[in-house]
Amino acid sequence: MKEKTELTALLDKPEFPRSRHYDHDWMLDNQMGPNAVWLAEWLSNSLDLKPGMRLLDLGCGRAISSIFLAREYNVAVWAADLWIGPDNNWQRVQAAGVAERVIPLRMEAHAIPFAAGFFDAVVSIDAYQYFGTDVLYLSYLSRFVRPGGQLAVVVPGLMQPISDDPPPHLLQPQANGSCFWENDCWSFLTAYEWLSRWRRCAAVCELSADTMPEGWRHWRDFERALELSGKGVFPSAAEALDRDRGAYIGLLRLRAQKAETQSENLYDPGLGAQVGID
Ligand SMILES: C[S@@+](CC[C@H](N)C(=O)[O-])C[C@H]1O[C@@H](n2cnc3c(N)ncnc32)[C@H](O)[C@@H]1O
């Protein structure tokens, strides 16, 4: 009973009013990062979603963001992920009652098997940092969005730039033995750094980026809830987030509109044939 009350205090957030209607155990059981349902809600606030739109949820993990978007906005979502297979996600999609609107598939982000302009929007939650730091990637991804359509991502990122050395307090081991800063954290960028990459892509326009108010606190609370419930799969990062208090680490949201123009698709396997070297 005490644990339930503590969990509710950590997870029932007025900042995410739609997410409040989702079962806490379901969110904890299917987590792969800082609560995909909260992040999907925050991202969706910056989007213009209409019933019947076609969305790609890229790097959807256990598809809880896809289920949230389908339920809340009555959109059709292709829930695409590399590590989590479609069989696993399909069970969850059916149980959530959105089998008509969520289509799970295994997909690598550089091999998207859809027609150009197929999607009204592409969203990505806590995944874009794994493949999107390549300056060529946005141009490739935007190919699958119709002109005027939307691209929007939430990533963990930096609140201020860092030099060649990570902040010492993020390298310091936590009581559970793990350090927050691992080598892969070099894919964490500031909003400015993301925007300067996106600005160089002629296939998108109307760019914007912002940071989640108190993002570190929400992330820490979710980590605490995972600790408390014993449902954490990875070592908790709560202590490090608490130590940092949003000085360096937080959550970023980036948004763009697909322009009328599209540049070359450099990931197209047929490109060699087009230039006569296949
Ligand atoms: C930290 S998990 C987040 C999953 C989910 N969006 C969430 O927030 O719970 C990152 C996800 O990115 C996916 N991913 C990483 N690299 C990928 C790639 N190259 N193509 C497709 N998905 C990728 C992984 O399969 C993984 O599920």
The ligand as a MOL file (V3000), in Angstrom:
LIG
                    3D

  0  0  0     0  0            999 V3000
M  V30 BEGIN CTAB
M  V30 COUNTS 27 29 0 0 0
M  V30 BEGIN ATOM
M  V30 1 C 16.2260 3.5250 -25.6430 0
M  V30 2 S 15.2380 2.5510 -26.6870 0 CHG=1
M  V30 3 C 13.7480 3.5010 -26.7050 0
M  V30 4 C 12.5880 2.7220 -27.2000 0
M  V30 5 C 11.2460 3.4660 -27.1350 0
M  V30 6 N 11.1530 4.5140 -28.1090 0
M  V30 7 C 11.0190 4.0010 -25.7420 0
M  V30 8 O 11.1730 5.2120 -25.5500 0
M  V30 9 O 10.6980 3.1990 -24.8620 0 CHG=-1
M  V30 10 C 15.9050 2.8900 -28.2890 0
M  V30 11 C 15.2580 2.1000 -29.4040 0
M  V30 12 O 15.8730 2.5080 -30.6250 0
M  V30 13 C 15.8880 1.4060 -31.4860 0
M  V30 14 N 16.9610 1.5510 -32.4770 0
M  V30 15 C 18.2720 1.7960 -32.2320 0
M  V30 16 N 18.9530 1.8340 -33.3820 0
M  V30 17 C 18.0500 1.6150 -34.3650 0
M  V30 18 C 18.1370 1.5250 -35.7650 0
M  V30 19 N 19.2980 1.6680 -36.3940 0
M  V30 20 N 17.0000 1.2920 -36.4690 0
M  V30 21 C 15.8060 1.1530 -35.8320 0
M  V30 22 N 15.6570 1.2290 -34.5010 0
M  V30 23 C 16.7690 1.4500 -33.7730 0
M  V30 24 C 16.1490 0.2050 -30.6080 0
M  V30 25 O 15.6430 -0.9690 -31.2130 0
M  V30 26 C 15.4530 0.6000 -29.3100 0
M  V30 27 O 14.2090 -0.0300 -29.1580 0
M  V30 END ATOM
M  V30 BEGIN BOND
M  V30 1 1 1 2
M  V30 2 1 2 3
M  V30 3 1 2 10
M  V30 4 1 3 4
M  V30 5 1 4 5
M  V30 6 1 5 6
M  V30 7 1 5 7
M  V30 8 2 7 8
M  V30 9 1 7 9
M  V30 10 1 10 11
M  V30 11 1 11 12
M  V30 12 1 11 26
M  V30 13 1 12 13
M  V30 14 1 13 14
M  V30 15 1 13 24
M  V30 16 1 14 15
M  V30 17 1 14 23
M  V30 18 2 15 16
M  V30 19 1 16 17
M  V30 20 1 17 18
M  V30 21 2 17 23
M  V30 22 1 18 19
M  V30 23 2 18 20
M  V30 24 1 20 21
M  V30 25 2 21 22
M  V30 26 1 22 23
M  V30 27 1 24 25
M  V30 28 1 24 26
M  V30 29 1 26 27
M  V30 END BOND
M  V30 END CTAB
M  END
